[in-house]
Amino acid sequence: MKVLHTDCLVVGAGIAGCVYAHQAAKKGLKTLLLCCGEMPQTNSDLAQGGIVYEPNLNLEDLLEDVRLATADLCNEKAVRSLSKAGCQAVEEIFLKDLSVPFDRDEHNSLRFTREGAHRKNRILYAKDTTGHAMLSVLQEAVRQNPFITVMENASAIDLLTLSHSSLDLKDRYHPLTAFGAYVLDNKTGEVFAVCAKKTVLATGGVGQIYRHTTNSEHAYGHGIAMAYRVGARVMNMEFVQFHPTVFAKGKNFLLSEALRGEGAILRNVKGEAFMEKYHPLKDLAPRDVVSRAIEEERLETSHDCAYLDISHKPAEETKERFPAIYQKCLQEGFDMTQTPVPVVPAAHYFCGGIYATPEGRTNILHLNAIGETACTGYHGANRLASTSLLEAVGMGYLCAEEDAKDIAAQTFHIPQPKEWVVPEEKPDINLIKQDLATLRSTMWNYVGLIRSEKHLVRAEKILRHLQNEIDAFYKGTALCQELLDLRNGTKTALMITYAALRNKRSIGCHFIK
């Protein structure tokens, strides 16, 4: 088995992972960045609305909005630390180092918009493709950096720990410590090991375990499942945020919350604006409120969707502000400047994950978790709009700074890892796809936007049986990306279901009827 060595192994090439790699390289650390597909295929690249940024950050104002949106379950220490670090990183990396083309006015001053549950305009944006604007420039810088090796089409399988993966039996007496990962080459099927002083999980969210999602292709909670298998603490697993406005016909795509920030109105099939019945902020209410309101209206009117209406705003302004969304809707037969667009809620962001400090530290030595795969408590029971990129950028920035200090000050024990035995039997892709469909349907029908104890118990039984089948199948079958998706997605789905069953109280995006 091939064994590679590096200072830092980063699993995931979204905004959190790339910020970490960028900062670690500045400190002279050799970093290997894994991406299970091609580089741009991440949730960060799909982010439309923007990123919270204030040159003179008013922490107390932001904290109050976060408190309200998160059902007062946010970790205030994390909010303060990561908001400050995130704004610092935006200024240092994205404005100064990389000159990301954020929108500016005629005086070349940055433009700011407002989204749901924000009381002021504090969101920096680049048209309606903010994530892509930030990530494309950052990924290019990462590719060009001699201290960073980018390995595409390579997936982490399991983490290396001293107690489970070392050839030296005496290493089992060490505290629980990570030293890299087993990796699958998705092109050749080869399995190899990457040994690292620091292992960073930045694998993103869990949306693909649901039938309808805004997430990228392989967002199955890979990092969460891998970390849990080696003893990492997870938390807030019941809190899956559904974005209220996803295109309802054909392929799902997001209609940014910034549309409502710029005056778009939600209407039911009768043409009635309904959000004033549900929240004082109307169409700018927190996402969980808006999502459930759409579901209530959909059921009340016996219709399959609601409608997002921005046709009352000047057409040229809409086209200028939201060019990508406008074109996508046009391709689907809807001119959003003339007619309301059909929308439904879809799984969007995971507020739970691997317990981590603002610096990315987990309960396992030398294992970090950053971005959406981590849970610092910033998002509590429901995320405030445009804080996901802020948290991811802040965590990547702080984590790299702390790891550089650790590596300079410590001696690391990196043993020879055990061989990975590859079974000869080829995977049955059709069987895997069938099981993935079962997983998605179960989560959508029973562990979705509106839950009940009866439905959660039913989901637990289905998922437990599915996991038993997968475990048996996994042990005797050669690996492929789809099998990793299924294995890790089912494990993550079970954790979400268990957490939802334990929490009997409706709060934030966990709603029990």
C-alpha positions in Angstrom: 0.0 0.0 0.0 1.3 3.4 -0.9 1.8 5.8 2.0 2.1 9.6 1.5 3.3 12.0 4.2 2.4 15.7 4.7 2.1 18.3 7.4 -1.6 18.8 7.0 -4.3 16.7 5.3 -7.5 18.6 4.4 -10.5 16.5 3.4 -12.8 18.8 1.3 -12.1 21.6 -1.1 -14.9 24.0 -0.3 -14.4 27.5 1.2 -13.4 26.3 4.7 -10.8 23.7 3.4 -9.3 26.1 0.9 -9.0 29.0 3.4 -7.3 26.6 5.7 -4.9 25.4 3.0 -4.2 29.0 1.9 -3.4 30.1 5.4 -1.4 27.0 6.3 0.7 27.5 3.1 1.5 31.1 4.2 3.0 29.6 7.4 5.2 27.2 5.3 3.2 24.1 6.0 2.9 21.4 3.3 -0.8 20.6 2.8 -2.6 17.9 0.8 -6.1 18.9 -0.2 -8.5 16.0 -1.1 -11.6 16.6 -3.3 -13.9 13.6 -4.1 -14.8 15.1 -7.5 -13.5 18.0 -9.5 -12.5 21.1 -7.5 -15.6 23.4 -8.0 -18.1 20.7 -7.0 -18.8 21.9 -3.5 -21.7 23.6 -1.5 -19.6 26.7 -1.2 -19.6 27.1 -5.0 -23.4 27.1 -5.0 -23.8 29.8 -2.3 -25.7 32.7 -3.9 -26.7 35.3 -1.3 -23.5 36.6 0.3 -21.4 36.8 3.3 -21.8 38.9 6.5 -19.0 41.5 6.6 -18.7 44.8 8.3 -15.4 46.8 8.1 -16.2 48.1 11.6 -18.0 45.1 13.0 -20.8 45.8 15.5 -20.7 42.5 17.3 -23.6 43.2 19.6 -26.0 44.0 16.8 -25.0 40.9 14.8 -25.1 38.7 18.0 -28.7 39.9 18.7 -29.8 38.9 15.1 -28.0 35.5 15.5 -29.7 35.0 18.9 -33.2 35.6 17.4 -32.6 33.4 14.3 -31.1 30.5 16.2 -33.9 30.3 18.8 -31.5 31.7 21.4 -29.5 28.4 21.2 -26.3 29.9 19.7 -23.0 29.6 21.5 -22.2 33.3 22.0 -18.5 32.7 22.5 -18.4 31.1 19.1 -20.4 33.8 17.4 -18.2 36.5 18.8 -14.9 34.7 17.9 -15.9 33.5 14.5 -17.6 36.7 13.4 -14.5 38.7 14.2 -12.2 36.2 12.6 -14.4 35.8 9.6 -14.6 39.6 8.9 -10.8 39.8 9.4 -10.3 36.9 6.9 -12.6 38.5 4.3 -10.7 41.7 4.4 -7.2 40.1 4.5 -7.8 37.2 2.0 -10.7 38.1 -0.3 -10.5 41.9 -0.5 -6.7 42.5 -0.3 -4.9 39.3 -1.3 -7.4 38.0 -4.0 -9.4 41.0 -5.0 -12.7 39.1 -5.3 -15.1 41.1 -7.5 -17.8 42.0 -5.0 -20.5 44.4 -6.1 -19.6 48.1 -5.8 -21.4 51.4 -6.4 -20.4 54.2 -8.8 -17.9 55.5 -6.2 -16.2 52.0 -6.0 -17.6 51.5 -2.5 -18.7 48.0 -1.5 -22.5 47.4 -1.8 -24.3 45.6 1.0 -27.7 43.9 1.0 -30.1 42.5 3.6 -31.6 39.0 4.0 -34.0 37.2 6.3 -33.8 38.0 10.0 -31.2 40.7 9.5 -32.1 44.1 10.8 -29.6 46.0 8.7 -27.7 45.7 5.4 -24.5 43.9 6.3 -24.2 41.3 3.6 -21.4 41.5 1.0 -22.3 40.0 -2.3 -21.1 39.4 -5.9 -24.3 39.5 -8.0 -26.1 36.2 -7.1 -23.1 33.9 -7.3 -21.1 35.0 -4.2 -19.9 31.5 -3.3 -18.6 31.0 -6.9 -16.9 34.4 -7.0 -15.1 33.8 -3.8 -14.2 30.1 -4.3 -13.1 30.3 -7.9 -10.4 32.9 -7.1 -9.4 31.1 -3.9 -9.2 27.7 -5.6 -7.0 29.1 -8.3 -4.6 30.6 -5.7 -4.6 27.2 -3.9 -3.7 25.4 -7.2 -0.8 27.7 -7.9 0.7 27.5 -4.4 3.8 25.3 -4.2 3.1 24.3 -0.6 -0.3 22.8 -1.5 -1.0 19.6 -3.4 -4.5 19.3 -4.8 -5.7 15.7 -5.3 -9.0 15.5 -7.2 -11.2 12.5 -7.5 -9.8 11.2 -4.2 -12.1 10.4 -1.2 -11.3 9.8 2.4 -12.5 6.4 3.5 -11.7 6.3 7.2 -9.5 8.2 9.6 -6.1 6.9 10.8 -5.9 6.8 14.6 -3.0 5.5 16.8 -5.3 3.1 18.7 -6.8 1.5 15.6 -4.6 2.0 12.6 -1.0 1.7 13.8 1.1 -1.4 13.2 2.7 -0.9 16.6 0.4 -2.5 19.1 1.7 -0.2 21.9 0.2 2.8 20.2 -3.2 1.7 21.6 -2.1 3.1 24.9 -1.9 6.7 23.5 -4.8 9.1 24.0 -7.2 9.1 21.0 -5.2 10.7 18.3 -5.6 11.1 14.5 -2.7 10.9 12.1 -4.3 11.0 8.6 -6.7 8.9 6.5 -7.1 6.0 4.2 -7.9 7.4 0.7 -9.7 6.0 -2.3 -8.6 7.0 -5.8 -11.9 7.2 -7.6 -10.4 6.8 -11.0 -8.3 3.6 -10.4 -9.9 2.1 -7.3 -6.5 2.1 -5.5 -6.6 2.6 -1.7 -3.6 4.3 -0.1 -2.8 6.1 3.2 -2.0 9.7 3.8 -0.2 10.3 7.1 -0.4 13.8 8.5 0.5 15.8 11.6 -2.9 17.5 11.4 -6.0 16.1 9.8 -8.8 18.6 8.9 -12.3 17.6 8.0 -14.0 20.1 5.8 -16.5 17.8 4.0 -19.5 20.1 4.1 -23.1 19.2 4.8 -25.7 16.4 4.6 -28.3 17.6 2.1 -28.1 14.6 -0.3 -29.6 12.3 2.3 -32.9 14.1 1.5 -34.9 13.7 -1.7 -34.9 17.5 -2.3 -31.8 19.5 -1.6 -29.8 22.5 -2.7 -26.5 20.7 -1.9 -23.7 19.5 -4.1 -23.5 15.9 -5.4 -21.6 14.2 -2.6 -23.0 16.1 0.5 -23.7 13.0 2.6 -22.1 13.9 5.9 -18.9 12.1 5.1 -16.7 13.9 7.7 -19.3 13.5 10.4 -19.6 9.7 9.9 -15.9 9.2 9.7 -15.2 11.2 12.8 -18.0 9.5 14.8 -16.6 6.0 13.9 -13.4 6.9 15.7 -15.0 8.4 18.8 -15.5 12.1 17.9 -18.3 13.9 19.7 -21.2 15.2 17.6 -23.9 17.6 18.6 -27.1 19.4 17.5 -27.7 16.6 15.0 -31.5 17.2 14.8 -31.1 20.7 13.3 -31.4 20.4 9.5 -32.3 23.7 7.9 -34.6 23.7 4.9 -34.2 26.7 2.5 -37.7 28.0 1.9 -37.3 29.0 -1.8 -36.1 26.3 -4.1 -37.3 26.0 -7.7 -40.2 23.6 -7.6 -40.4 22.4 -11.2 -37.7 20.2 -12.8 -34.2 20.2 -11.3 -34.0 21.9 -7.9 -32.0 25.1 -7.7 -31.9 27.8 -5.1 -33.7 31.1 -5.4 -31.6 33.2 -3.0 -33.0 34.8 0.1 -31.5 38.0 -1.2 -34.5 38.1 -3.6 -36.8 38.7 -0.6 -34.2 41.1 0.8 -34.7 43.1 -2.3 -38.5 43.1 -2.1 -39.7 39.7 -3.5 -43.0 38.5 -1.9 -44.2 35.0 -1.2 -47.7 34.2 -2.5 -50.0 31.2 -2.4 -51.7 29.7 -5.5 -54.5 32.3 -5.0 -52.0 35.1 -5.3 -52.3 36.1 -1.7 -49.2 37.3 0.2 -49.3 35.1 3.3 -46.2 35.7 5.4 -47.8 38.5 7.5 -49.9 35.8 9.1 -46.9 33.9 10.4 -44.2 36.5 11.5 -43.8 40.2 12.1 -40.8 40.3 9.7 -43.1 38.8 7.0 -41.0 37.6 4.0 -37.8 38.3 5.9 -38.7 36.0 8.8 -36.2 33.2 9.8 -35.9 30.3 7.4 -37.6 27.7 9.6 -40.6 30.0 9.9 -40.8 30.7 6.2 -40.3 27.0 5.3 -43.1 25.9 7.5 -45.4 28.7 6.4 -45.0 27.6 2.8 -45.8 24.0 3.8 -48.9 25.2 5.7 -50.1 27.2 2.7 -49.3 24.4 0.3 -51.4 22.0 2.4 -54.2 24.5 3.0 -54.6 25.2 -0.7 -54.0 21.6 -1.8 -51.3 22.9 -4.1 -47.8 21.5 -4.7 -45.9 24.8 -4.2 -45.9 28.5 -3.3 -44.8 31.4 -5.6 -42.0 33.9 -5.2 -43.0 37.2 -6.8 -40.5 40.0 -7.8 -42.4 41.1 -10.9 -43.4 44.4 -9.2 -39.8 45.5 -9.1 -38.1 47.2 -12.1 -37.1 44.4 -14.6 -33.7 45.8 -15.4 -32.8 46.1 -11.7 -33.7 42.4 -11.1 -31.7 41.2 -14.2 -28.7 43.3 -13.0 -28.8 42.1 -9.4 -29.7 38.4 -10.1 -28.3 37.5 -13.5 -27.7 33.8 -12.8 -31.0 33.2 -11.2 -32.8 35.1 -13.9 -31.2 33.0 -16.6 -31.9 29.7 -14.8 -35.6 30.6 -14.4 -35.7 31.6 -18.0 -34.3 28.3 -19.1 -37.1 26.6 -17.2 -39.8 28.8 -18.9 -40.2 31.4 -16.2 -39.4 35.1 -16.7 -39.2 36.2 -13.1 -39.5 39.9 -14.0 -43.0 39.1 -15.4 -44.4 36.2 -13.5 -44.1 34.6 -10.0 -41.8 31.6 -9.8 -42.9 28.3 -8.2 -40.9 27.4 -5.0 -40.8 24.7 -2.3 -38.5 24.2 0.7 -35.5 21.8 0.4 -32.8 20.5 2.7 -30.1 23.2 2.6 -27.8 23.6 5.6 -26.8 21.4 8.6 -26.6 23.3 11.9 -25.2 20.2 13.7 -22.0 18.2 13.2 -18.7 17.3 14.8 -18.3 19.2 18.0 -15.5 21.8 17.5 -14.1 24.9 19.1 -13.9 28.1 17.0 -10.4 27.0 16.1 -11.7 23.7 14.8 -10.4 21.5 17.7 -12.4 18.3 18.3 -12.2 15.9 21.2 -9.6 13.8 19.2 -6.0 15.0 19.2 -4.8 16.5 15.9 -8.2 16.1 14.3 -9.9 19.3 13.3 -13.3 20.0 11.9 -14.2 23.2 10.1 -17.1 24.7 8.1 -20.5 23.0 7.8 -19.2 19.6 8.9 -18.3 21.1 12.3 -20.7 22.3 15.0 -19.4 25.2 17.1 -22.9 26.2 18.2 -22.7 29.4 16.1 -26.0 28.4 14.3 -27.9 27.1 17.3 -31.2 25.6 16.2 -31.5 27.5 13.0 -28.8 29.4 10.9 -29.0 33.1 10.2 -28.7 33.9 6.5 -25.2 34.5 5.1 -23.4 33.4 8.2 -22.3 30.0 6.8 -19.6 31.4 4.6 -18.6 33.7 7.5 -18.2 30.8 9.9 -16.4 28.6 7.3 -13.9 31.4 6.5 -13.3 32.3 10.1 -12.8 28.6 11.1 -10.4 27.9 8.3 -8.4 31.0 9.2 -8.2 30.4 12.9 -7.6 26.6 12.6 -4.6 27.2 10.2 -3.1 29.7 12.6 -3.4 27.4 15.6 -2.0 24.4 13.7 1.0 26.3 12.5 1.8 27.1 16.2 1.3 23.4 17.2 3.5 22.0 14.4 6.3 24.5 15.3 6.2 23.6 19.0 5.5 19.8 19.1 7.0 16.5 18.1 4.5 14.2 16.3 4.4 10.4 16.4 3.5 9.2 12.9 3.6 5.3 12.8 3.4 3.0 9.9 -0.3 2.4 9.2 -1.9 -1.0 8.7 -2.6 -2.3 5.2 -6.0 -1.7 3.7 -7.3 -5.0 2.3 -9.3 -4.5 -0.9 -12.0 -7.1 -1.5 -12.2 -8.5 -5.1 -16.0 -8.4 -5.5 -17.1 -5.4 -7.6 -19.9 -3.2 -6.3 -23.4 -3.5 -7.7 -24.1 0.2 -8.6 -27.8 -0.4 -9.2 -28.2 -1.9 -5.8 -26.4 1.0 -4.2 -28.6 3.5 -6.1 -31.7 1.7 -4.9 -30.5 1.9 -1.3 -29.7 5.6 -1.8 -33.2 6.2 -3.0 -34.6 4.4 0.1 -32.4 6.6 2.3 -33.5 9.8 0.7 -37.2 8.9 0.7 -37.1 7.8 4.4 -35.4 11.1 5.5 -37.7 13.3 3.4 -40.9 11.6 4.5 -40.2 10.9 8.2 -37.3 13.2 9.3 -38.0 16.3 7.2 -39.5 19.7 7.7 -42.3 18.6 10.0 -41.7 15.6 12.3 -43.6 13.4 14.7 -42.5 10.7 17.1 -44.4 8.0 15.2 -42.6 9.0 12.0 -39.2 9.2 13.6 -39.6 5.7 15.2 -40.5 4.4 11.7 -37.5 6.0 10.2 -35.2 4.6 12.8 -36.3 1.0 12.1 -35.9 1.5 8.3 -32.5 3.1 8.7 -31.2 0.6 11.2 -32.1 -2.3 8.8 -30.5 -0.4 5.9 -27.3 0.1 7.9 -27.1 -3.6 8.8 -27.4 -4.5 5.1 -24.8 -1.9 4.1 -22.3 -3.0 6.7 -22.4 -6.6 5.5 -22.2 -5.5 1.8 -19.4 -3.0 2.6 -17.1 -5.6 4.2 -17.0 -7.9 1.1 -17.1 -5.3 -1.7 -14.5 -3.2 -3.4 -15.0 0.5 -2.7 -16.5 3.2 -5.0 -17.7 6.7 -4.3 -21.4 5.7 -4.4 -20.7 3.1 -1.7 -19.0 5.6 0.5 -21.9 8.0 0.0 -24.4 5.3 1.0 -22.4 4.1 4.1 -21.7 7.5 5.5 -25.1 9.0 4.5 -26.9 6.2 6.3 -24.7 6.6 9.5 -25.4 10.4 9.5 -29.1 9.9 8.9 -29.3 7.6 11.9 -27.6 10.1 14.1 -30.0 12.8 12.9 -33.0 10.5 13.6 -31.7 9.5 17.1 -31.2 13.2 18.0 -34.7 14.2 16.7 -36.2 11.4 18.8 -34.5 12.5 21.9 -35.5 16.1 21.6 -39.2 16.3 22.3 -39.4 20.1 22.1 -39.9 22.0 18.9 -37.2 24.5 18.5 -35.7 26.2 15.5 -35.6 23.9 12.5 -36.6 20.9 14.6 -40.4 20.9 14.5 -42.4 18.2 16.2 -46.2 18.2 15.7 
